[in-house]
Amino acid sequence: QVQLLESGGGLVQAGGSLRLSCVASESIYSFNNMGWYRQAPGKQRDLVASITNSGRTNYADSVKGRFTISGDFAKNTINLQMDSLKPEDTAVYYCNVNRLGVWREWWGQGTHVTVSS
């Protein structure tokens, strides 16, 4: 069972920055895709950013140019640097990893991000 431990959430003013980290219990080389999702109250969980084990990244249009996802393979960590934060970025952020072939995915417990105006 893969375990994902997230950290870095909190309260920040609009325009500020936060860095989320997700530490996996296994080498992140073993996952095909790694990503961050978010879920605001009353809304569905949506993809924010993803990265493959070859380093290819993908971003939601709403965060392009403001957020950066990266993988630290030596530390089994997936990071999400969030700059120029807006109140609409307020949500619970979840780390997700998956393996293709025999499909499996795992989720972290979530970390709260609140951006005040």
Phi and psi in radians as a Rosetta constraint file:
Dihedral C 1 N 2 CA 2 C 2 CIRCULARHARMONIC -1.332 0.35
Dihedral N 2 CA 2 C 2 N 3 CIRCULARHARMONIC 2.356 0.35
Dihedral C 2 N 3 CA 3 C 3 CIRCULARHARMONIC -1.990 0.35
Dihedral N 3 CA 3 C 3 N 4 CIRCULARHARMONIC 2.418 0.35
Dihedral C 3 N 4 CA 4 C 4 CIRCULARHARMONIC -2.155 0.35
Dihedral N 4 CA 4 C 4 N 5 CIRCULARHARMONIC 2.183 0.35
Dihedral C 4 N 5 CA 5 C 5 CIRCULARHARMONIC -2.033 0.35
Dihedral N 5 CA 5 C 5 N 6 CIRCULARHARMONIC 2.003 0.35
Dihedral C 5 N 6 CA 6 C 6 CIRCULARHARMONIC -1.693 0.35
Dihedral N 6 CA 6 C 6 N 7 CIRCULARHARMONIC 2.652 0.35
Dihedral C 6 N 7 CA 7 C 7 CIRCULARHARMONIC -2.708 0.35
Dihedral N 7 CA 7 C 7 N 8 CIRCULARHARMONIC 2.903 0.35
Dihedral C 7 N 8 CA 8 C 8 CIRCULARHARMONIC 1.874 0.35
Dihedral N 8 CA 8 C 8 N 9 CIRCULARHARMONIC -0.105 0.35
Dihedral C 8 N 9 CA 9 C 9 CIRCULARHARMONIC -1.248 0.35
Dihedral N 9 CA 9 C 9 N 10 CIRCULARHARMONIC 2.998 0.35
Dihedral C 9 N 10 CA 10 C 10 CIRCULARHARMONIC 2.824 0.35
Dihedral N 10 CA 10 C 10 N 11 CIRCULARHARMONIC -2.868 0.35
Dihedral C 10 N 11 CA 11 C 11 CIRCULARHARMONIC -1.864 0.35
Dihedral N 11 CA 11 C 11 N 12 CIRCULARHARMONIC 2.296 0.35
Dihedral C 11 N 12 CA 12 C 12 CIRCULARHARMONIC -2.519 0.35
Dihedral N 12 CA 12 C 12 N 13 CIRCULARHARMONIC 2.648 0.35
Dihedral C 12 N 13 CA 13 C 13 CIRCULARHARMONIC -1.391 0.35
Dihedral N 13 CA 13 C 13 N 14 CIRCULARHARMONIC 2.714 0.35
Dihedral C 13 N 14 CA 14 C 14 CIRCULARHARMONIC -0.963 0.35
Dihedral N 14 CA 14 C 14 N 15 CIRCULARHARMONIC 2.398 0.35
Dihedral C 14 N 15 CA 15 C 15 CIRCULARHARMONIC 1.609 0.35
Dihedral N 15 CA 15 C 15 N 16 CIRCULARHARMONIC -0.197 0.35
Dihedral C 15 N 16 CA 16 C 16 CIRCULARHARMONIC -1.470 0.35
Dihedral N 16 CA 16 C 16 N 17 CIRCULARHARMONIC -3.042 0.35
Dihedral C 16 N 17 CA 17 C 17 CIRCULARHARMONIC -2.294 0.35
Dihedral N 17 CA 17 C 17 N 18 CIRCULARHARMONIC 2.640 0.35
Dihedral C 17 N 18 CA 18 C 18 CIRCULARHARMONIC -2.477 0.35
Dihedral N 18 CA 18 C 18 N 19 CIRCULARHARMONIC 2.685 0.35
Dihedral C 18 N 19 CA 19 C 19 CIRCULARHARMONIC -2.184 0.35
Dihedral N 19 CA 19 C 19 N 20 CIRCULARHARMONIC 2.055 0.35
Dihedral C 19 N 20 CA 20 C 20 CIRCULARHARMONIC -1.660 0.35
Dihedral N 20 CA 20 C 20 N 21 CIRCULARHARMONIC 2.496 0.35
Dihedral C 20 N 21 CA 21 C 21 CIRCULARHARMONIC -2.251 0.35
Dihedral N 21 CA 21 C 21 N 22 CIRCULARHARMONIC 2.551 0.35
Dihedral C 21 N 22 CA 22 C 22 CIRCULARHARMONIC -2.335 0.35
Dihedral N 22 CA 22 C 22 N 23 CIRCULARHARMONIC 1.984 0.35
Dihedral C 22 N 23 CA 23 C 23 CIRCULARHARMONIC -1.731 0.35
Dihedral N 23 CA 23 C 23 N 24 CIRCULARHARMONIC 2.183 0.35
Dihedral C 23 N 24 CA 24 C 24 CIRCULARHARMONIC -1.669 0.35
Dihedral N 24 CA 24 C 24 N 25 CIRCULARHARMONIC 2.631 0.35
Dihedral C 24 N 25 CA 25 C 25 CIRCULARHARMONIC -1.417 0.35
Dihedral N 25 CA 25 C 25 N 26 CIRCULARHARMONIC -0.106 0.35
Dihedral C 25 N 26 CA 26 C 26 CIRCULARHARMONIC -2.281 0.35
Dihedral N 26 CA 26 C 26 N 27 CIRCULARHARMONIC 2.902 0.35
Dihedral C 26 N 27 CA 27 C 27 CIRCULARHARMONIC -1.039 0.35
Dihedral N 27 CA 27 C 27 N 28 CIRCULARHARMONIC 2.281 0.35
Dihedral C 27 N 28 CA 28 C 28 CIRCULARHARMONIC -1.283 0.35
Dihedral N 28 CA 28 C 28 N 29 CIRCULARHARMONIC -0.150 0.35
Dihedral C 28 N 29 CA 29 C 29 CIRCULARHARMONIC -1.110 0.35
Dihedral N 29 CA 29 C 29 N 30 CIRCULARHARMONIC -0.415 0.35
Dihedral C 29 N 30 CA 30 C 30 CIRCULARHARMONIC -1.378 0.35
Dihedral N 30 CA 30 C 30 N 31 CIRCULARHARMONIC -0.136 0.35
Dihedral C 30 N 31 CA 31 C 31 CIRCULARHARMONIC -1.784 0.35
Dihedral N 31 CA 31 C 31 N 32 CIRCULARHARMONIC 2.516 0.35
Dihedral C 31 N 32 CA 32 C 32 CIRCULARHARMONIC -1.379 0.35
Dihedral N 32 CA 32 C 32 N 33 CIRCULARHARMONIC -0.724 0.35
Dihedral C 32 N 33 CA 33 C 33 CIRCULARHARMONIC -2.339 0.35
Dihedral N 33 CA 33 C 33 N 34 CIRCULARHARMONIC 2.506 0.35
Dihedral C 33 N 34 CA 34 C 34 CIRCULARHARMONIC -2.347 0.35
Dihedral N 34 CA 34 C 34 N 35 CIRCULARHARMONIC 2.449 0.35
Dihedral C 34 N 35 CA 35 C 35 CIRCULARHARMONIC -2.784 0.35
Dihedral N 35 CA 35 C 35 N 36 CIRCULARHARMONIC 3.005 0.35
Dihedral C 35 N 36 CA 36 C 36 CIRCULARHARMONIC -2.070 0.35
Dihedral N 36 CA 36 C 36 N 37 CIRCULARHARMONIC 2.314 0.35
Dihedral C 36 N 37 CA 37 C 37 CIRCULARHARMONIC -2.055 0.35
Dihedral N 37 CA 37 C 37 N 38 CIRCULARHARMONIC 2.851 0.35
Dihedral C 37 N 38 CA 38 C 38 CIRCULARHARMONIC -2.476 0.35
Dihedral N 38 CA 38 C 38 N 39 CIRCULARHARMONIC 2.666 0.35
Dihedral C 38 N 39 CA 39 C 39 CIRCULARHARMONIC -2.421 0.35
Dihedral N 39 CA 39 C 39 N 40 CIRCULARHARMONIC 2.006 0.35
Dihedral C 39 N 40 CA 40 C 40 CIRCULARHARMONIC -1.530 0.35
Dihedral N 40 CA 40 C 40 N 41 CIRCULARHARMONIC 2.769 0.35
Dihedral C 40 N 41 CA 41 C 41 CIRCULARHARMONIC -0.977 0.35
Dihedral N 41 CA 41 C 41 N 42 CIRCULARHARMONIC 2.256 0.35
Dihedral C 41 N 42 CA 42 C 42 CIRCULARHARMONIC 1.355 0.35
Dihedral N 42 CA 42 C 42 N 43 CIRCULARHARMONIC 0.101 0.35
Dihedral C 42 N 43 CA 43 C 43 CIRCULARHARMONIC -2.115 0.35
Dihedral N 43 CA 43 C 43 N 44 CIRCULARHARMONIC 2.915 0.35
Dihedral C 43 N 44 CA 44 C 44 CIRCULARHARMONIC -1.393 0.35
Dihedral N 44 CA 44 C 44 N 45 CIRCULARHARMONIC 2.850 0.35
Dihedral C 44 N 45 CA 45 C 45 CIRCULARHARMONIC -1.428 0.35
Dihedral N 45 CA 45 C 45 N 46 CIRCULARHARMONIC 2.199 0.35
Dihedral C 45 N 46 CA 46 C 46 CIRCULARHARMONIC -2.126 0.35
Dihedral N 46 CA 46 C 46 N 47 CIRCULARHARMONIC 2.643 0.35
Dihedral C 46 N 47 CA 47 C 47 CIRCULARHARMONIC -1.225 0.35
Dihedral N 47 CA 47 C 47 N 48 CIRCULARHARMONIC 2.340 0.35
Dihedral C 47 N 48 CA 48 C 48 CIRCULARHARMONIC -1.744 0.35
Dihedral N 48 CA 48 C 48 N 49 CIRCULARHARMONIC -0.901 0.35
Dihedral C 48 N 49 CA 49 C 49 CIRCULARHARMONIC -2.785 0.35
Dihedral N 49 CA 49 C 49 N 50 CIRCULARHARMONIC 2.634 0.35
Dihedral C 49 N 50 CA 50 C 50 CIRCULARHARMONIC -2.479 0.35
Dihedral N 50 CA 50 C 50 N 51 CIRCULARHARMONIC 2.788 0.35
Dihedral C 50 N 51 CA 51 C 51 CIRCULARHARMONIC -2.528 0.35
Dihedral N 51 CA 51 C 51 N 52 CIRCULARHARMONIC 2.419 0.35
Dihedral C 51 N 52 CA 52 C 52 CIRCULARHARMONIC -1.574 0.35
Dihedral N 52 CA 52 C 52 N 53 CIRCULARHARMONIC 2.961 0.35
Dihedral C 52 N 53 CA 53 C 53 CIRCULARHARMONIC -1.277 0.35
Dihedral N 53 CA 53 C 53 N 54 CIRCULARHARMONIC -0.052 0.35
Dihedral C 53 N 54 CA 54 C 54 CIRCULARHARMONIC -1.766 0.35
Dihedral N 54 CA 54 C 54 N 55 CIRCULARHARMONIC 0.022 0.35
Dihedral C 54 N 55 CA 55 C 55 CIRCULARHARMONIC 1.666 0.35
Dihedral N 55 CA 55 C 55 N 56 CIRCULARHARMONIC 0.059 0.35
Dihedral C 55 N 56 CA 56 C 56 CIRCULARHARMONIC -1.304 0.35
Dihedral N 56 CA 56 C 56 N 57 CIRCULARHARMONIC 2.321 0.35
Dihedral C 56 N 57 CA 57 C 57 CIRCULARHARMONIC -1.983 0.35
Dihedral N 57 CA 57 C 57 N 58 CIRCULARHARMONIC 2.749 0.35
Dihedral C 57 N 58 CA 58 C 58 CIRCULARHARMONIC -2.559 0.35
Dihedral N 58 CA 58 C 58 N 59 CIRCULARHARMONIC 2.437 0.35
Dihedral C 58 N 59 CA 59 C 59 CIRCULARHARMONIC -2.291 0.35
Dihedral N 59 CA 59 C 59 N 60 CIRCULARHARMONIC 2.565 0.35
Dihedral C 59 N 60 CA 60 C 60 CIRCULARHARMONIC -1.156 0.35
Dihedral N 60 CA 60 C 60 N 61 CIRCULARHARMONIC 2.561 0.35
Dihedral C 60 N 61 CA 61 C 61 CIRCULARHARMONIC -0.994 0.35
Dihedral N 61 CA 61 C 61 N 62 CIRCULARHARMONIC -0.591 0.35
Dihedral C 61 N 62 CA 62 C 62 CIRCULARHARMONIC -1.221 0.35
Dihedral N 62 CA 62 C 62 N 63 CIRCULARHARMONIC -0.258 0.35
Dihedral C 62 N 63 CA 63 C 63 CIRCULARHARMONIC -2.074 0.35
Dihedral N 63 CA 63 C 63 N 64 CIRCULARHARMONIC -0.043 0.35
Dihedral C 63 N 64 CA 64 C 64 CIRCULARHARMONIC -1.018 0.35
Dihedral N 64 CA 64 C 64 N 65 CIRCULARHARMONIC 2.325 0.35
Dihedral C 64 N 65 CA 65 C 65 CIRCULARHARMONIC 1.501 0.35
Dihedral N 65 CA 65 C 65 N 66 CIRCULARHARMONIC -0.196 0.35
Dihedral C 65 N 66 CA 66 C 66 CIRCULARHARMONIC -2.012 0.35
Dihedral N 66 CA 66 C 66 N 67 CIRCULARHARMONIC -0.610 0.35
Dihedral C 66 N 67 CA 67 C 67 CIRCULARHARMONIC -1.914 0.35
Dihedral N 67 CA 67 C 67 N 68 CIRCULARHARMONIC 2.592 0.35
Dihedral C 67 N 68 CA 68 C 68 CIRCULARHARMONIC -2.360 0.35
Dihedral N 68 CA 68 C 68 N 69 CIRCULARHARMONIC 2.173 0.35
Dihedral C 68 N 69 CA 69 C 69 CIRCULARHARMONIC -1.750 0.35
Dihedral N 69 CA 69 C 69 N 70 CIRCULARHARMONIC 2.498 0.35
Dihedral C 69 N 70 CA 70 C 70 CIRCULARHARMONIC -2.599 0.35
Dihedral N 70 CA 70 C 70 N 71 CIRCULARHARMONIC 2.743 0.35
Dihedral C 70 N 71 CA 71 C 71 CIRCULARHARMONIC -2.079 0.35
Dihedral N 71 CA 71 C 71 N 72 CIRCULARHARMONIC 2.239 0.35
Dihedral C 71 N 72 CA 72 C 72 CIRCULARHARMONIC -1.802 0.35
Dihedral N 72 CA 72 C 72 N 73 CIRCULARHARMONIC 1.682 0.35
Dihedral C 72 N 73 CA 73 C 73 CIRCULARHARMONIC -1.229 0.35
Dihedral N 73 CA 73 C 73 N 74 CIRCULARHARMONIC -0.467 0.35
Dihedral C 73 N 74 CA 74 C 74 CIRCULARHARMONIC -1.226 0.35
Dihedral N 74 CA 74 C 74 N 75 CIRCULARHARMONIC -0.497 0.35
Dihedral C 74 N 75 CA 75 C 75 CIRCULARHARMONIC -1.895 0.35
Dihedral N 75 CA 75 C 75 N 76 CIRCULARHARMONIC 0.103 0.35
Dihedral C 75 N 76 CA 76 C 76 CIRCULARHARMONIC 0.931 0.35
Dihedral N 76 CA 76 C 76 N 77 CIRCULARHARMONIC 0.760 0.35
Dihedral C 76 N 77 CA 77 C 77 CIRCULARHARMONIC -2.193 0.35
Dihedral N 77 CA 77 C 77 N 78 CIRCULARHARMONIC 2.432 0.35
Dihedral C 77 N 78 CA 78 C 78 CIRCULARHARMONIC -1.971 0.35
Dihedral N 78 CA 78 C 78 N 79 CIRCULARHARMONIC 2.151 0.35
Dihedral C 78 N 79 CA 79 C 79 CIRCULARHARMONIC -1.912 0.35
Dihedral N 79 CA 79 C 79 N 80 CIRCULARHARMONIC 2.612 0.35
Dihedral C 79 N 80 CA 80 C 80 CIRCULARHARMONIC -2.285 0.35
Dihedral N 80 CA 80 C 80 N 81 CIRCULARHARMONIC 1.880 0.35
Dihedral C 80 N 81 CA 81 C 81 CIRCULARHARMONIC -1.535 0.35
Dihedral N 81 CA 81 C 81 N 82 CIRCULARHARMONIC 2.139 0.35
Dihedral C 81 N 82 CA 82 C 82 CIRCULARHARMONIC -2.055 0.35
Dihedral N 82 CA 82 C 82 N 83 CIRCULARHARMONIC 1.997 0.35
Dihedral C 82 N 83 CA 83 C 83 CIRCULARHARMONIC -2.015 0.35
Dihedral N 83 CA 83 C 83 N 84 CIRCULARHARMONIC 2.868 0.35
Dihedral C 83 N 84 CA 84 C 84 CIRCULARHARMONIC 0.854 0.35
Dihedral N 84 CA 84 C 84 N 85 CIRCULARHARMONIC 0.853 0.35
Dihedral C 84 N 85 CA 85 C 85 CIRCULARHARMONIC -1.147 0.35
Dihedral N 85 CA 85 C 85 N 86 CIRCULARHARMONIC 2.553 0.35
Dihedral C 85 N 86 CA 86 C 86 CIRCULARHARMONIC -2.113 0.35
Dihedral N 86 CA 86 C 86 N 87 CIRCULARHARMONIC 2.733 0.35
Dihedral C 86 N 87 CA 87 C 87 CIRCULARHARMONIC -0.969 0.35
Dihedral N 87 CA 87 C 87 N 88 CIRCULARHARMONIC -0.561 0.35
Dihedral C 87 N 88 CA 88 C 88 CIRCULARHARMONIC -1.261 0.35
Dihedral N 88 CA 88 C 88 N 89 CIRCULARHARMONIC -0.091 0.35
Dihedral C 88 N 89 CA 89 C 89 CIRCULARHARMONIC -1.448 0.35
Dihedral N 89 CA 89 C 89 N 90 CIRCULARHARMONIC -0.112 0.35
Dihedral C 89 N 90 CA 90 C 90 CIRCULARHARMONIC -1.082 0.35
Dihedral N 90 CA 90 C 90 N 91 CIRCULARHARMONIC 2.194 0.35
Dihedral C 90 N 91 CA 91 C 91 CIRCULARHARMONIC -3.112 0.35
Dihedral N 91 CA 91 C 91 N 92 CIRCULARHARMONIC 3.031 0.35
Dihedral C 91 N 92 CA 92 C 92 CIRCULARHARMONIC -1.602 0.35
Dihedral N 92 CA 92 C 92 N 93 CIRCULARHARMONIC 2.232 0.35
Dihedral C 92 N 93 CA 93 C 93 CIRCULARHARMONIC -1.802 0.35
Dihedral N 93 CA 93 C 93 N 94 CIRCULARHARMONIC 2.293 0.35
Dihedral C 93 N 94 CA 94 C 94 CIRCULARHARMONIC -2.084 0.35
Dihedral N 94 CA 94 C 94 N 95 CIRCULARHARMONIC 2.393 0.35
Dihedral C 94 N 95 CA 95 C 95 CIRCULARHARMONIC -1.533 0.35
Dihedral N 95 CA 95 C 95 N 96 CIRCULARHARMONIC 2.481 0.35
Dihedral C 95 N 96 CA 96 C 96 CIRCULARHARMONIC -2.461 0.35
Dihedral N 96 CA 96 C 96 N 97 CIRCULARHARMONIC 2.421 0.35
Dihedral C 96 N 97 CA 97 C 97 CIRCULARHARMONIC -2.341 0.35
Dihedral N 97 CA 97 C 97 N 98 CIRCULARHARMONIC 2.679 0.35
Dihedral C 97 N 98 CA 98 C 98 CIRCULARHARMONIC -2.560 0.35
Dihedral N 98 CA 98 C 98 N 99 CIRCULARHARMONIC 2.824 0.35
Dihedral C 98 N 99 CA 99 C 99 CIRCULARHARMONIC -2.170 0.35
Dihedral N 99 CA 99 C 99 N 100 CIRCULARHARMONIC 2.340 0.35
Dihedral C 99 N 100 CA 100 C 100 CIRCULARHARMONIC -1.486 0.35
Dihedral N 100 CA 100 C 100 N 101 CIRCULARHARMONIC -2.926 0.35
Dihedral C 100 N 101 CA 101 C 101 CIRCULARHARMONIC 1.317 0.35
Dihedral N 101 CA 101 C 101 N 102 CIRCULARHARMONIC -1.896 0.35
Dihedral C 101 N 102 CA 102 C 102 CIRCULARHARMONIC -1.449 0.35
Dihedral N 102 CA 102 C 102 N 103 CIRCULARHARMONIC 1.767 0.35
Dihedral C 102 N 103 CA 103 C 103 CIRCULARHARMONIC -1.048 0.35
Dihedral N 103 CA 103 C 103 N 104 CIRCULARHARMONIC 2.240 0.35
Dihedral C 103 N 104 CA 104 C 104 CIRCULARHARMONIC -2.586 0.35
Dihedral N 104 CA 104 C 104 N 105 CIRCULARHARMONIC 2.568 0.35
Dihedral C 104 N 105 CA 105 C 105 CIRCULARHARMONIC -2.497 0.35
Dihedral N 105 CA 105 C 105 N 106 CIRCULARHARMONIC 2.749 0.35
Dihedral C 105 N 106 CA 106 C 106 CIRCULARHARMONIC -2.359 0.35
Dihedral N 106 CA 106 C 106 N 107 CIRCULARHARMONIC 2.622 0.35
Dihedral C 106 N 107 CA 107 C 107 CIRCULARHARMONIC -2.152 0.35
Dihedral N 107 CA 107 C 107 N 108 CIRCULARHARMONIC 2.572 0.35
Dihedral C 107 N 108 CA 108 C 108 CIRCULARHARMONIC -1.428 0.35
Dihedral N 108 CA 108 C 108 N 109 CIRCULARHARMONIC 3.117 0.35
Dihedral C 108 N 109 CA 109 C 109 CIRCULARHARMONIC -1.456 0.35
Dihedral N 109 CA 109 C 109 N 110 CIRCULARHARMONIC -0.224 0.35
Dihedral C 109 N 110 CA 110 C 110 CIRCULARHARMONIC 1.694 0.35
Dihedral N 110 CA 110 C 110 N 111 CIRCULARHARMONIC 2.576 0.35
Dihedral C 110 N 111 CA 111 C 111 CIRCULARHARMONIC -2.376 0.35
Dihedral N 111 CA 111 C 111 N 112 CIRCULARHARMONIC 2.382 0.35
Dihedral C 111 N 112 CA 112 C 112 CIRCULARHARMONIC -1.462 0.35
Dihedral N 112 CA 112 C 112 N 113 CIRCULARHARMONIC 2.360 0.35
Dihedral C 112 N 113 CA 113 C 113 CIRCULARHARMONIC -2.170 0.35
Dihedral N 113 CA 113 C 113 N 114 CIRCULARHARMONIC 2.160 0.35
Dihedral C 113 N 114 CA 114 C 114 CIRCULARHARMONIC -2.165 0.35
Dihedral N 114 CA 114 C 114 N 115 CIRCULARHARMONIC 2.180 0.35
Dihedral C 114 N 115 CA 115 C 115 CIRCULARHARMONIC -1.991 0.35
Dihedral N 115 CA 115 C 115 N 116 CIRCULARHARMONIC 2.059 0.35
Dihedral C 115 N 116 CA 116 C 116 CIRCULARHARMONIC -1.621 0.35
Dihedral N 116 CA 116 C 116 N 117 CIRCULARHARMONIC 2.592 0.35
